[in-house]
Amino acid sequence: MSKKGLFITFEGIDGCGKSTQLNLLSEYLKSEGLEVVITREPGAKGLGEKLREILLNYEGEVSSNCEAFLFLADRAQHIDTLVKPAIEAGKVVLCDRHTDSTIAYQGYGRGVDLEQIKMLNRIATSGLVPDLTFVFDLDVEISQMRVGKTKDRMESAGDDFHNRVRNGYLEITKQEPERVKVINSDDSIENIFEKVKQEINRLK
């Protein structure tokens, strides 16, 4: 893989195993001599951590539009202060959730207008688009079993919501097949990672 800055995002419904695969890929890329930055949305650092606490644990009512704007505010801060500087410095940025999460969760899941979300995503990111996005696809029933009984505000939204989110992700993969790669997450960690590496090696 050439030593240039890259932006790779990891997506999917809760419990899909994306964070595990992100960490495995980080170790693999480091072994290839690349400098890797691991981050997440929401809540990378500083202000983002405060926004994450509100988004995932606020106990009062949060309107769908408010929720979307909070995610977008976190994203704008994250891109400007962490992601862009890292890419410009030639690092590989691995991000746990990004713009596709807002489309899937707030758009398909909550029913916020998709075109508005896409427009606002472009504003929040100043047009930055990931070089590669993985969507780890998993049946909602299995995902909820993996999450367990202790759930945050988003995880507690119910099966109907999470099925809409899952279908939203699959629709995104159909719309952007060059950027977004869907991987069946109902498999062993090792087999899933082999598929991740196959896609990464195509970037070489």
N, C-alpha and C positions, 0 to 999 in steps of 0.2 A: 504493500500500500504506500502510495506516495505521501511524503511528509508535508501535508498541507492541512489547513484547518477544515474540519468537517463537523456537521451538526446532524446527529442521529437521535431520533426520538422513539420512545417505547410506549405503546398504547394498548388498551384493552379494558374489559370490565374488571372489577375488583376480584382479586384471587386468581387472576389469569397467569401469574408467574413472571410478569414483565420485569419486576425489580430483580429477581434472581438472574434472569438472562442478561440484564444490564450489567450486573456485577461480574458475571462470567465473561462478558465481552470486554469489560474494562481490563481484566487480568490478561486476556488474550492479546489485546492491542498493546498493552504495556510490554508484553513479551516480544512484540514485534518492533519495539523501540520507539513507540509513539507516546506522546504526552497526553494524558487523558484527564478530562474534568467531568466529574459526576455531579449532576444537579437534578432538580425536580420542580414541578409546578403542581399546585401552588407551594410557595414557601421555601425558596432557595436559601435565603439568608436575610437578616435584618428585617426590613419592612415586610418582606414576603412571609416571614415566619408569623408575624402578627396577623396578616391577612389569612393565612392558612388556618390559624386557630379559630377565627371567625367562621370561615367557610365550612370547616369540618365539625365544629363543636358548639356553635351558637345554638342555644336552646329555644329561642323565639322564632317567630315567623320570618322567613326570608323570601321576598318575591323572586320570581324567576328572572326578571330583568336585573334586579339588584345582584343576584347571585352571579349572573353572567358578567356584569360590570366589575365585580370584585375580582373574578378570575382574570379579566382583561387588564385590570390595574396591576395585579401581581405580575402578569406577563410583560407588560411594558417595562416595569422596573427590572425584571429579570433579564430581558433581552439587552437593555441598555447598559446595565451595570456588570453583567457576568458573561452572558453568551457571546455577544459580539466581540468584546475585548479578547476573549479566549480564542475564538476562531481567527481573529486577525493576528493573534500571536502564533498561529500554526498548530493549535491544540485540537484534539478531537473531543467534542462536547457530547456526552451521552445524557439525555434528558428523560426523566420519568414523567411522562405526560407533557403535552404542549397544545397547540391549536386544535388538533383533531379531537381532543377531549372536550373542548368547549362545544364544538359542532355536535359531537355524539351525545354528550350529557345534557347541555342546555338547549341545543337545537332539537335533535331527535327525541331526547328524553323528556325535557320540560316543555317543548313546543315553542320556544323562542324562534323568531323568524330566521331561517337559515342564511338568507342573503345578507341580512343585517349583521349576523355573527361573523360571516366571512369578511365583510367590509371592515368591521371593528377589529378582527384579527389582523388584517393587513395594516391597520393604523397602529395597533399595539406592538407589532413586530417590525414596523418600518419596512414591510415587504420581505423580510427574511423568511425563507422557506427551508425546511430540513432537507438535507441531501438524501436521507433515507429514513423511512418510518416503518417500524414493525408493529403490526396489530396481532396480538396473541388472542386467538379466538377460542372461546370456551362456553359450554352450555351454562346457562344461568344457575340452574340447580346445583351443578358441581361447584361453580364459583362461590355460591353462598355457603356451601359446606366448608369450603376452604377458608373463607373469611371467619367463620365461627360465630359465636353468640355475641361477642362484644363488637358492636358496629358503630362507626361514626355517622354523622348526619346523612352523608351521601350513600353510604352502604346500606342504610336503613330504609331506603326509598321504596322498596318492594319489587317483586319479580316482574310485574308489568313494566315498570320503569326501566329495569335493567335489561329486559328483552328489547325494548325500544332502543336503548343505548347500543346493545350488541348489534342489532340490525343496522343502526346508524353507522357503526364502524365498517360493517360489511359493504354498505353503500359507498362509503368513502373510498374503499379499496377498488371498487368498480370504476369510480370516477377518476382516480389517479393511480393507475396500475404501475406506472414507472417509478413513482416515489414510494408508494405504500405497498408493503408486502405482508400478506396475511399468513400466519403460521398456526396450525392446529396445536392448541396448548394442552390437549388431553393426551399427553404422551410423557415419556420419561424426560427428565431435565436434560439428560445427555443427548437424546435424539433431537429435542427442540434446539439445543445449542448448535448441533451440527448444521441444521437448516439456517440458523442465524449466521454462522460462519460462511456458508455458501453464498449468502447474499452480500456479506461484507467483502468477501474476496472478489466479487464482481466490481467493486469500487476501485480495485487496484489498477 
